[in-house]
Amino acid sequence: MSEASQEKLDAFLGKMVGDLGAIATGAGVLLGDRLGLFKALREGGKMTAAELSTRTGTQERLVREWLSGQAAAGYVDYDEANEQFYLNAEQELVFADEESPAFMAGAFEVLSALWLDEEKVRQAFQSGKGVAWHDHSACLFRGTERFFRPGYNANLIDSWLPALEGVVEKLERGAEVADVGCGHGASTVLMARAFPNSRFVGFDYHAASIERARKAAEEAGVGANTRFEIAAAKTYPGTYDLVAFFDCLHDMGDPEGAAAHVRGSLKPDGTWMIVEPFAHDHLAANLNPVGRVYYAASTFVCTPASLSQEVGLGLGAQAGEARLRKVVTAGGFKRFRRAAETPFNMVLEARP
């Protein structure tokens, strides 16, 4: 064992204090989100703990402690002279505005599932059997929708779909579209609202998610051109101009089999749109803040989900473009390219 440098040890312990603070504050973010404290701060402006507790029907002493912790983290601002707390413009976008492209409160729901399901994942490490998506805590499903939806709102209609060859024109005229692994239907509803002449069907094997997606379509008023059905990626029916996979291919046990089924379900001039977590092809290039989050999610959710299914390829959330290309071309696709990207996602286009 090498001898530790005191200076480096002190620096590393300092990092630990910061990391522990972030973890502890994250539970507070989840609490504030679920109690409506962030939204109340956005609506009410500067408030004392007493005023916020009255506005939200919560206990003042606990609210004061929550506000203090969030202020210490820099997630809430504090006016010392008036003993008031408030959200600045940036904090509002991140914690209180669900339509903001910077909204992040949903991510804390996802991360809470990692802690809640640690025992199941620990058993999967020992047995090798994985953990199916539907066996996770329910907060994962809602959190995943709320985490990805802001990115879809910001990019899907205005940049991702236009980056695909000829797809927007087809959608405007009227196309048949399948959204596979649709979850709660956020991406499906968004496309259906933007392209009323096209017909959309969302598929997911998870019955509870399909039920929620149907409600979302009804609430959004897109029932006339949208439907949701329970089906797996290797068995969904129909023939389509566009098939979309949003952040789900790497979760599948047999992504090559799914790719082959997509190939068979596309019209001759059809397009497969694959949105995946952003990743470089080599581990060293992914050792950064975004990779840190995605590797954690992949350890607890994505890779165990894949290993729980047939084949169990275990791509993981940081598969990278090169590995994804191999999967797609193994399914029979001849053309493959990266069409667009953000700090969090890659948009890949595959064509027969």
Beta strands, then each sheet from edge to edge (+ up, - down):
strand 1: 77-79
strand 2: 84-86
strand 3: 176-180
strand 4: 199-204
strand 5: 226-230
strand 6: 240-246
strand 7: 266-277
strand 8: 335-341
strand 9: 345-351
sheet 1: 1+ 2-
sheet 2: 5+ 4+ 3+ 6+ 7+ 9- 8+
end
